[in-house]
């Protein structure tokens, strides 16, 4: 196997993992649960929204300072959002004993 093939396999697995995180995030947000689980999802969603807004604000300020066009990659933003959501979700589930 060539080096390119060896590099594409982990990248493809990484992409599949990100797709699974994105789908799981949407399912988690749509699923109705008990009040404790709703509180955990609400806190997680709030923190994730804060991270997304702050990174977008950083991108805007950086573009203005560099006097360049905005270059926001939606794939990267969605991936970071999904990873942030699940790290914070695991934190709140452990904290609230779910």
Secondary structure, DSSP 4 states (H G I P E B T S, - for coil): --HHHHHHHHHHHHHHHHHHHHHHHHHHHH----HHHHHHHHHHHHHHHHHHHHHHHHHHHHHHHHT------HHHHHHHHHHHHHHHHHHHHHHTT-
